[in-house]
Amino acid sequence: MIDERPATVYCASKLNRHPMWREWKAELSPSVIRIVSTWHDDPDVETLELDAKQCMFGWQANRRQILSAEHLLVFGTADDKLQGTLVEIGMALASDKYPKIHLVGSFDWGSWRFLDDVAIYATLHNALTAITGAPMHFPVKEKLFHDPT
């Protein structure tokens, strides 16, 4: 029997990219993919790093969500200083459960990008096609696939 449930995806990036993930979640989840990450839904996402207790609870939730997901979708640009995102990638790699970690953007991902579990895509559109295993014929706004700068 073929499992036709949408793939579960944890989305990772700089905190300031939360509007992009919120829009993806609104448009694609749960019919195309099921986005399980919730950090981008927090109304105080921009100030999460200012409160130690809030950070602790946030990282505990992130870890649970990463370990519950089937895919990790990561976005980073050359100018990004990824810190938490790299920790999230490390959690995913250490879990040894992901079919692929999907990297998108011009960030210098380092030599670990050559691991079998990791794939690099030119666009978010290409990464989503790889995650779903189907050509992109989804009824979503085209602007979702224009990578932010």
Secondary structure, 3 states (H helix, E strand, C coil): CCCCCCEEEEEECCHHHHHHHHHHHHHHCCCCEEECCCHHHCCCHHHHHHCHHHHHHHHHHHHHHHHHCCEEEEECCCCCCCCHHHHHHHHHHHHCCCCCEEEECCCCCCHHHHCCCEEEECCHHHHHHHHHCCCCCCCCCHHHHCCCC
